[in-house]
Amino acid sequence: MTAATRNDVPVALEGDGVELRLMPIGGGMSVGYIGLPQGTDMGPALKGLPDDACQVPHWGYLLKGRIRMRTASGEAEYEAGQAYYWGPGHVPVALEDSEFVGFSPSGDFQRVIEHVVAQAG
């Protein structure tokens, strides 16, 4: 059994108020603690990925704020207190300062993080 608090999980990506903490938690999955300030649009950072979108599925819980998720089939909004599943092909936009915890396949998510870091560099 594995457990991790936010502060146990190392920072994988940080800048412009965005913080992503990521750690393998078992079963091929990683836990992510994510903070996005209001106005953050992850679209530019995801350019170059298939469909210019994150192709990794995420399961989690929105702790604070509101997120708009853009997909090929339209947009959906999520708010604090909701559990979520975001399928492949999504682009998040923070409508408010937002914090969420998510679970994702480790290798796939790590590749997306490496892409985002390269885009920022």
Order of alpha helices (4+ residues) and beta strands (2+ residues): beta-beta-beta-alpha-beta-beta-beta-beta-beta-beta-alpha
